[in-house]
Amino acid sequence: MQKIVNVSDKIIGSKDHIKLDISNVELISILVHELSKEIGINPEVQCIPKEKSIWVIFSDSCFECDFLIDNYALIIAAVSEKYPIVINGIINDFEEGEIKVFYEEDRLKLNKSNASGRDFLNLSDLCLKINVEKNEEIEILNEALSNIRYNRNCIAIRRKWDKYFSNYSINDNQKVMKYNYIPLETLENKEYDYINSLSILQMKELWLDFLVDHHTALEFELLYNMFQKRSMEKMHLWELALRIALSECEFSVEYYNKQFNVIDRGGNHIYYNFESYSSAEKLLLKILFPVKTNLY
């Protein structure tokens, strides 16, 4: 392993004693989302449990060091008090350089280092290396950061992690949704942003809840409302998620004489009705047999 030499080690400010109303997991998520949005590249996230670390990589990116320090020093230092962060990247002559921003007592400190000892102005292929001591926190951070997309304003997280987020005690419609929706910036249209944040895997899990447990999550109500307003650009994704769920359940769909049947793994017919109160049931019919159903 090469010896690391300090290039710069200086005080760049003082500690800002402001109580944050969001959690450290949310703070890291906002940081990663902001970096991702700045360059239009989704993060690649990998965790190394034995090393107690998570790597967040922005392949093919390039950031000026001054830009990172000017815009993100305070948030990196705040997060580093709980989860120490090292900013890595490729610098002069393809060597690695790293930046640390942290609080030492009440002083905000900046440390730049590399193997050659030469200063550097840019970091390419930016990588955040986050140190996380608890395995459970590695798991939640991995899930949260892996769900970040630069063109989406929030992330959908499983309910098992509710305690890690600031909306844990809020009593609103979110409490009856399958997922907890964490805003990464101001949401102009919560209904749209919540649904837009879902991955194919998360959509599939919603369909499985309906197919197996006959449970219609509130997400389907929001989706149904969107489709009624003719906002149907993601219909093909919901169809893909439904067909994956049907396959996992070993359900089959048979078409004949302009009709169709859904048959479970035991060979029993399952009957769905568009007059149902379940928005999931109506959407299933619209997707599987669109000619006979109308959402408007």
N, C-alpha and C positions, 0 to 999 in steps of 0.2 A: 504494500500500500504506500502511495506517495505521501511525502510529508506535506502538510498544508501550511502555507505561509499567509499571515495576515497582510492584506493589501491596504486596508483602511479600518480603523477602529476609533470611532469618534461619537461624541454626544450630538444628537441632532434635535433634541427637544426635551420636554419634561412630561411627566405623567399627567394625563388628563383624568381627574377623579370624577368621572361621570358614571352613574349606575346605569348599566344597560338593561333594557326591558326585554331582551331576547337572550336565548341560551347560546352557549359556545358552539353547539352543533349548528344552530342557525347562522351564527356569525361566520363560521367556516364555509357554510353552503353559499352565503351571500358573496363572500370573497371569491370562491371558485366560479360562481355564476358571472360575476362582474368581469373577471379575467377572460372567461369563455366568450362572453358577449363582446368584449373589446376586440377580439380577433376573429370572431365567427367560427370558432372551432370547439367542438364538444370535448370535454375532458375524458381521458382514459384513466381509469381508477383501478389500482391493484393494491391489495393488502398483503403484508408479510407478517402473519401472527407471531412467529418466533422472534422476529426482530421488533415487535411491537410498533410497527410503522405502516402508514398508508402513503402510497405514491400517487400523486395526481399529475398526469403528464399532458402537456399541450404540444403534440407533435407538429413540426413545421412552423412553430411560432417564433417570433422574435420581439423582445421587449427591451426598451431602453431602461437601464438601471435607475436613472433619475425619475423616469415615469413611474416605475414600481414604487420607489421610495416616497415620492411626492403624493401619490394617490392611495397607497395601501399600507404605509408604514404603521399608522395608528391601529388599523384593524389587525394587522399581522402581530403586532406587539401585544394587543389585547388577547388574541387567541392563544399566543405562545405562553401566556401565564398558566393556561390549563393544558394545552397541547402544543409543545414547542414545534415551530416550523422552520425548516431550512429551505431557502429558495435556490434551486440548482439550475444550471444550464450550461450550454456549450459556449465557450468564449474564444479568445485568441488561439490560433493554430490548433483548434479542435481539442483544447484541454477543458476541464470542468472548472467552473467557478461557482461560488456560493455566496449568498447574502443571508445574514441574520439580522432581524430587527427585534429588539426585546427591551424590556424594562429592567434596569438595575437600580434598585431602590426607587427614587422618583425621577430618574433620568432615562430618557429614550435614547437607546444606543444603536448604532449601525456598525456591523462588522462585515467586511468583504474579504474573501480569501480565495486562494487557488494554489497550485503547485509551483508555479513559476515566480510568484511574487510581483508580477506586473499587473497594473491596474486594468480594469476592463469597463467598457461603457454599455455593452449589450449582453443579453442572455438569449440564446437560441434554444429551441426545444425545451421550453421552460418546464420545470418539474418542482412541485411542492412536496417535500418529504415531511410528513406529519407524525410526530411521536405520540403514541397513545398507549397508556399503561394497561388499561383494563380491556379484556377480550370482548366484553359486551359493548364497550364504546367503539372498539374497532369495527364491530359488526354493524352498529347503527350508522357510523360515519361512512362506511363502505356503501351501505344501501342508499343513504342520502346523496352522497356525492356522485354515485353511479347513475342516479336518476336525473342529474342536471343536464339540461339542453340549453344551448345559448339562446334559442329562439322561443323558450317557454318561460313564463313568469313565476311559476311555482313548481313544487315537487309533491308527489303523492307518496306517503310513507305508511307502512303497516301500523296498525293500532297498538301493537305490542311495544312500540317505541314512544308512545304518547308522553311519557314523563320527561323526555329529553327536549320537549318543545314548550315555548312560552304560552301557547294556546291550550295547554293541558287542562286548565280549570275553567275555560270559557264554555258557557252553556249556550250553544247555538246549533244550527242544523248540522254542523260538522260532526256532532256527537253521534248522529245516526247514520253517518256515511261509513262505508267500509274502510276508507283510507283517511288519513289526516293530511290536509293540504296546507303546505307551508309556503307562504309567499316569499319570494326572493326580491321583489320590488312591489310597488303599488299596483294593485289589481284593478283595472278599469271595469272588467266584466267578470266577476267571480265565477258565475255559472260556466261561462265558456272556458276560462283559464283552468278551472278544476278539471273539466273533462279533457281539455287539450293536453294536460300534463300526464295523462295515463299512458303507460306503455302497453304493447300487445299482451305481455304477460299479465299485467294488472287487469286489463279488460277480460282476459280469459278467466281469471279468478272470480270476477264478478259474475260471468256466465255460469261458472261451475256452482256458485252459491245458488243460483236460480235453478239450474238443471237438477242438482243433487238434493239440495236442501229446501227448494221451493221458496227461497228468500229473495225478495226484490229490494236491493239496496237503493238508497236515495239517489245514487249516481244515475240509475236508470230513469228516475223522474226528471233529472236535469237533462239527460240525453234526449228523452222523449219531448221535452219542452223545446229543445233546440231543433229537433227534426220537424216539429209542428211549425216552427218559424222558418222552415225551409233551409236551415243551416245543416246540410247533409254531406259536407265535404269529407268526413271521416267514416262514412258508411262502410266502405270497403275494409277498413281496419277492424271495425266491429264485427263484420261478417267473417273475416279471417279468424278473429279471436273466438267467435262462436263455433266455427267449424273445428278449430283445435280442441275446444272444450267438449264438443260432441264426440270427437275421436277419442279423447281421454276417458270419457264415460262409457265408451263402446256403444254409443247411440248411433242409429243409422236413420237416414232420411230417404224415403221412397216416394217417387213422383209417378203419377199415373192419371190419365184422363183429366188433366188440369187440376188435379188434387195432389195432396201429399200426406204422408204419415211419418211421424217420428216414432221409432221403435227402440225400446231400451235393450240392454244386454241380455235380458231374459226373454226377449221376443214379444213383450207386451207393448201394445199401442199406447202412446201418450197423447192425450187430446188437449189441444190449446184452442182458446177462443178469443177472438178480438174484442169481445164484450167484457173481457176480464178487467178487473181493477188494476192488475199488475202491468206496469209500463214495460217491464222486461218481456212479458209474454207478448204484448203488442209489437214490440220491436223485433222479437224472434220471428213472428209471423211476417212482418214486413220484409225482413231479410231473406227468409227461406222461400217465401211465396209472394213476391211484391205485387204481382198482377191483381191479386184478390184483396189486397189490403191498402188502405189509404190513411195516412197519418194526419191529413189536413182536415 
